[in-house]
């Protein structure tokens, strides 16, 4: 490799490393500004009780739980289902499944929550079910797209050297589809962070409870804190997902 090429690779690596720390700095600045804003307020008793540290931290932890559990279930369902729907013989069913998934995505998230609450009641697991249904499409679609875009010549080459269909899937198709699949998972994560705020309307807690309290009590500071923490959580999750994507991405892809 020439000296210029080495320098170009080093420059790109340095740029990538520097960008890695931009998002945490943005989050820290956001949280610092929020802290300064709250500290400058002369809050009344209602705002003091609503923004008590234990109340806010409990809501934040509930929100993290909703996002983590729903995302893990979405991956556990979406990835295997997406792989299955690309197998010969049943790939035509994928069109129907994607149509159903698209239909669920078209329904407003609050509508999904209300319908499920009417059928299954309220609570944590009902909210998780709604989040899974809403975030399933990007994981399912990207898994199918990622596998289908693998060069057929590579698959034929694997079969030509005696690989079984399972070996072709595990050693050729899935590794080459990983970047697209990870992009779908990243989208699902961000979707879940935002939609999980609506879980408060089904008694599932989360930062949505802080936001709804700010609206119902007509307290702007409460609304600002809930919204800013949701934004900070979304940025943090996106940053962590980006780090995981770099680690899990096969080398050379």
C-alpha positions in Angstrom: 0.0 0.0 0.0 1.4 3.4 -0.9 2.2 6.1 1.6 -0.8 8.3 0.4 -3.2 5.4 0.8 -1.9 4.7 4.3 -2.3 8.3 5.2 -5.8 8.4 3.8 -6.8 5.3 5.9 -5.3 6.9 9.0 -7.1 10.1 8.4 -10.4 8.3 7.9 -9.9 6.3 11.1 -9.0 9.4 13.1 -12.1 11.2 11.8 -14.3 8.3 12.7 -12.8 8.1 16.2 -13.4 11.9 16.7 -17.0 11.6 15.5 -17.5 8.8 18.0 -17.3 11.2 20.9 -19.4 14.0 19.4 -22.7 12.4 20.5 -21.7 11.9 24.2 -20.6 15.5 24.3 -23.9 16.7 22.9 -25.8 14.6 25.5 -23.6 16.0 28.3 -24.2 19.6 27.1 -28.0 18.9 26.9 -28.1 17.4 30.4 -25.9 20.3 31.7 -28.2 22.9 30.2 -31.2 21.0 31.6 -29.6 21.0 35.1 -28.9 24.7 34.9 -32.4 25.5 33.7 -34.0 23.5 36.5 -31.6 25.0 39.1 -32.5 28.5 38.0 -36.3 28.0 38.6 -38.3 29.0 41.6 -40.4 25.9 41.6 -43.7 25.5 43.5 -44.6 22.5 45.6 -46.2 20.7 42.7 -43.2 21.0 40.4 -40.9 20.1 43.3 -42.8 16.8 44.0 -43.1 16.0 40.3 -39.4 16.6 39.6 -38.1 14.9 42.7 -34.9 12.9 41.8 -36.4 9.6 42.8 -39.5 10.2 40.7 -37.6 11.3 37.6 -35.0 8.5 37.9 -37.8 5.9 38.4 -39.5 7.1 35.2 -36.2 7.0 33.3 -35.5 3.4 34.5 -39.0 2.4 33.5 -38.5 3.9 30.1 -35.1 2.1 29.6 -36.8 -1.2 30.6 -39.6 -0.7 28.1 -37.1 0.1 25.3 -34.7 -2.8 26.2 -37.3 -5.5 26.5 -39.3 -4.5 23.5 -36.2 -4.2 21.3 -34.9 -7.6 22.4 -38.2 -9.2 21.6 -38.4 -7.4 18.3 -35.0 -8.8 17.3 -35.8 -12.3 18.6 -39.0 -12.3 16.4 -38.0 -10.1 13.4 -34.6 -11.6 12.5 -35.6 -15.3 12.5 -38.8 -14.5 10.7 -37.0 -12.4 8.1 -34.5 -15.3 7.5 -37.3 -17.8 7.2 -39.2 -15.7 4.7 -36.2 -15.6 2.4 -35.9 -19.4 2.2 -36.8 -21.1 -1.2 -40.4 -22.3 -1.3 -41.9 -19.8 1.1 -40.4 -16.5 0.0 -43.7 -15.6 -1.6 -45.3 -15.5 1.9 -42.9 -12.6 2.7 -45.0 -10.3 0.6 -48.0 -10.9 2.7 -46.1 -10.7 6.0 -44.5 -7.4 4.9 -48.0 -6.1 3.9 -49.3 -6.8 7.4 -46.3 -5.3 9.0 -46.6 -2.2 6.8 -50.3 -1.9 7.8 -49.4 -2.0 11.5 -46.8 0.7 10.9 -49.3 2.9 9.1 -51.6 2.9 12.2 -50.7 5.7 14.6 -48.8 4.4 17.6 -51.3 5.8 20.0 -54.0 3.8 18.1 -52.0 0.6 18.5 -51.7 1.2 22.2 -55.4 1.9 22.6 -56.5 -1.1 20.6 -54.3 -3.4 22.6 -55.3 -1.9 25.9 -58.9 -2.6 25.0 -58.1 -6.2 24.2 -55.4 -7.1 26.7 -55.8 -4.4 29.4 -53.0 -2.1 30.6 -49.6 -2.4 32.1 -46.0 -3.1 31.3 -46.3 -6.1 29.0 -49.2 -4.7 27.0 -47.0 -1.7 26.3 -44.1 -4.0 25.3 -46.4 -5.9 22.9 -47.4 -2.6 21.3 -43.8 -1.5 20.9 -42.8 -4.8 19.4 -45.6 -4.6 16.8 -44.7 -1.0 16.0 -40.9 -1.6 15.7 -41.1 -5.0 14.0 -41.2 -3.7 10.4 -37.7 -2.2 10.1 -36.0 -5.3 11.6 -38.1 -7.7 9.5 -37.7 -5.7 6.2 -34.0 -5.0 6.6 -33.3 -8.7 7.4 -35.1 -9.8 4.2 -33.5 -7.0 2.1 -30.0 -7.7 3.5 -30.2 -11.4 2.7 -31.8 -10.9 -0.7 -29.2 -8.5 -1.9 -26.3 -11.0 -1.4 -24.7 -11.7 -4.7 -26.2 -15.0 -6.1 -22.8 -15.9 -7.5 -21.4 -16.1 -4.0 -24.2 -18.4 -2.9 -23.7 -20.6 -6.0 -19.9 -20.7 -5.2 -20.7 -21.9 -1.7 -23.0 -24.6 -3.0 -20.4 -25.5 -5.6 -17.8 -26.4 -2.9 -20.2 -28.6 -1.1 -21.8 -26.3 1.5 -25.2 -27.2 2.9 -28.0 -24.6 2.8 -27.5 -24.0 6.5 -23.7 -23.4 6.0 -24.4 -21.1 3.1 -26.8 -19.1 5.3 -24.5 -18.9 8.3 -21.2 -18.3 6.5 -22.2 -16.3 3.4 -25.7 -14.8 3.5 -26.0 -13.6 7.2 -22.5 -12.1 7.4 -23.0 -10.1 4.2 -26.5 -9.0 5.4 -25.3 -7.9 8.8 -24.8 -4.2 7.9 -28.4 -3.8 6.6 -29.8 -5.8 9.5 -28.1 -3.7 12.0 -29.4 -0.5 10.4 -32.9 -1.9 10.8 -32.3 -2.7 14.5 -31.0 0.8 15.0 -34.1 2.3 13.5 -36.3 0.1 15.8 -34.4 1.2 18.8 -35.0 4.9 18.1 -38.6 4.2 17.3 -39.1 2.5 20.6 -37.6 5.3 22.6 -40.0 7.8 21.1 -43.1 5.6 21.1 -42.5 4.4 24.6 -43.4 7.9 25.9 -47.0 7.0 25.0 -46.9 3.9 27.3 -47.7 6.2 30.2 -51.3 6.4 28.9 -51.6 2.6 29.6 -50.2 2.7 33.1 -46.7 1.4 32.0 -44.7 4.4 33.4 -41.7 5.8 31.7 -40.7 9.4 30.8 -44.1 9.8 29.1 -45.6 10.0 32.6 -43.4 13.0 33.4 -44.4 14.6 30.0 -48.1 14.0 30.6 -47.9 15.4 34.1 -46.4 18.6 32.7 -49.2 18.9 30.2 -52.1 18.0 32.6 -50.7 20.2 35.4 -49.8 23.0 33.1 -46.2 23.0 34.4 -43.7 23.9 31.6 -40.6 22.9 33.6 -42.0 19.4 34.1 -42.8 19.1 30.4 -39.3 20.4 29.5 -37.5 17.9 31.8 -39.5 14.9 30.5 -38.9 15.9 26.8 -35.2 16.7 27.3 -34.6 13.4 29.1 -36.3 11.6 26.3 -34.2 13.4 23.7 -31.0 12.6 25.7 -32.0 8.9 26.0 -32.7 8.7 22.2 -29.3 10.3 21.4 -27.5 8.0 23.8 -29.3 4.9 22.4 -28.4 5.9 18.9 -24.7 6.4 19.9 -24.6 3.0 21.6 -26.2 1.4 18.6 -23.7 3.0 16.3 -20.8 1.6 18.4 -22.4 -1.9 18.4 -22.8 -1.6 14.6 -19.1 -0.9 14.2 -18.1 -3.8 16.4 -20.5 -6.3 14.9 -20.0 -5.3 11.3 -17.8 -8.0 9.6 -14.4 -6.7 8.5 -14.1 -5.7 4.9 -17.8 -4.9 4.6 
